[in-house]
Amino acid sequence: MVNTGYKSFAKLELYYQDDQSYAGQTKDNVITDIDYIAPVQDYLSCPPTARYYSEEKTIHITRNNCSQGQIGDTVACNVLAKMFVSNKSVQDANAQRDLWLSENAQVYANNLGKCRLII
């Protein structure tokens, strides 16, 4: 897990206001609790690591699940810039994008592309 520059708290402890002594009560810091403390930005003790984002890419892919005697349309599948992030390099972020495209573009084309009769 990479550093984001934010420090969060897993547990909350109760202290008395008059002498700042520990009251002996601890509870989880959950977002639904009225006492929830959101993460705070702290670049000194939690310096963020470098983040590299993927670049935009569009591929055109043809629907391949049409019935016999039909042909599938070609569909553009676009991945917007900055959809994938890496703490290594832009090439690594682009590799994540390309892996996602290889696993999902055909499903996208089969769902959105139309089948036409071959004449």
N, C-alpha and C positions, 0 to 999 in steps of 0.2 A: 504494500500500500504506500502511495506517495504522499508526501507532505503537502497540504493545501494552504498552510499559513494560518489555519484556524485551530484553536484549542477547545476541546469539548470536555464536559464533565459527566462521568458515568454515575456517580453517587453524590447525593446532597447530605450534608451533616448539619444538624441543628445546634446553634450556639446561643447562649443567653446574651442579651444586649448589654446588661449592666456590667458584667465582668468578663465577657467574652469567653466564658468557660463552656466546655463541651457538654451538651444536654443529654448525650447518650442515645440520640436518635439518628438513624441513617435511613435514607430511602433512595430508590433509583431515580435518576433524572430523566423522566419520560416526557415527551412533548405534550401529552394530554393533561399533565399535572399543572395546577395553578402556580406552583413554585418553580416551574421549568426554567432553566438557564440555558439560553441558546449558545452555540459555539461563538467564541470571541476571536477576532483577528489578532494574531500575535506573531509577527514576522521575526521577532528577535529570538524567541525560543523554539519556534516552529517555522523556520524559513521554508517557503514553498520550493519544490523542485521544478525544474524546467518542464514545460508542457508543450508538446508538439501536436498539431492538429492535421487531420487528413485534408486533402484537396478535393474539389468537386470532380465528379466523374459521371459521364453518361454512357451507357452501353445500349445497343439495340439488339433485341433478342426476339426470336420468332416463337409464337405459340406452337407447341408440339404435341398436343393431346386432342387434336380434332379427329372426328370420325373419318372412316374411309371415304374417299371421294371429296374430301374437303382439305383446304389448306389454311394454315393459321396466319394471322396478321403479325407484322413486326411491331413491337412495342418498345418505347424508350424507357429505360429504367435509370433514374437519376439519383445519385447520392450527393447531397449538399455538402459544401465545405464544412469542416469542423464537427462532423458527426462522430468521428472516431478520434480518440486522444491517446497519446503515448508519452511516456517519460524518457524514451530513448531517442527517437528521431521522427522526422516527417515520413521517411520511408517506412518505418514501422507502423505508423498510423495509416498510411496508404495501403500497407499489406493487410491490416485489419479490415479496411474498407473493401479491398479486392476479395478477401475471403468471404465477407458478408455477401458481396455481389455473386460470387460463385455458388453460394448456398441458397440464395433467395431470388435471384433474377428470373430464373425459369419459372418458379412458382408465380411470381408477379406477372410474367407474360401469359402464363396459362390462365390466370384469373381475369386479366384485363383485356387480353387479345381476343379478337373475334375470329370465328371460322367462316370461310367462304367456300362456296361450291367451286370445284375445278371445272371449267367449261372448255 
